[in-house]
Amino acid sequence: MFQSIILGIIQGLTEFIPVSSSGHLALLPKLFNWEEQSTSFDVILHGGTLFALLFVYRFKLLDIFKSIGKDKTTNKLVINIVIATIPAAVIGLIFKDTIDDKLKSNWIIAFMLVQIGLLLILADFYLKKRKPVQTKKPATSGKGQYTSLSSLSALLIGLAQPISFIRGTSRSGITTLAGLTQKMDLKSALDFSFLISIPIITMAFAYGLLDILKNGAGDESFSNMAAGFLASFISGLIAINFMLKFTARIGLKWFGVYTIILGLVVILIII
């Protein structure tokens, strides 16, 4: 159960902090000689992060559902979320197993960790040099710049999501970086990154859950899966709130530094 809790905590934290959950979860079992986690357990951990997302964004999602079809801004946001989801959904459906099988070496994990780390540091430097974007909406309106994204910008951000299928790549990191290239501020880029992750994580969780119901959970015990789910859910809540409240203050460079160090550690382990 201890292993399940640790893996759940790591999944919850690193799913939303831009340091690669897949990279951490692939490395931990090798570092501590743990058995590699089963597909069933991985599904349950993603369920925990999904429910954390839904809980944090419950009011925003409820507002979207109430306003859809009635409010042009909401309609545009929903369309953009769908557009941003399509690339990952299509590529995941067709190539995800191939990507997992062919691109899972420790060298690839190390390479992607270092590359994403460098991009995060460069993005932090870029944000400090960039002039603040003036928006028509006052900050007190509660609506960020992601509500006025063009469909092309949403597609470009969505095209970044499938890159996260490569282990060592942070989904939240790569989509946040993509959002910044579309002139969004950091808070808005994070918000949109989290919102577009909901459909993808939901589809992956639903697909995995159907497989568990059909074929069983294998050797995984209910207590281990429950512990992993709760750990993932609670740590996910902490990570999302931390990112939304503090990242604008501290920037992205320290996440980049950590990710580069982790990539170098991986290299030291495998040479």
PyMOL commands that set and color helices and strands:
alter all, ss='L'
color gray80, all
select helices_A, chain A and resi 2-16+21-31+39-56+58-67+72-102+106-129+139-141+145-148+151-165+171-181+186-215+222-250+253-270
alter helices_A, ss='H'
color red, helices_A
deselect
rebuild
show_as cartoon
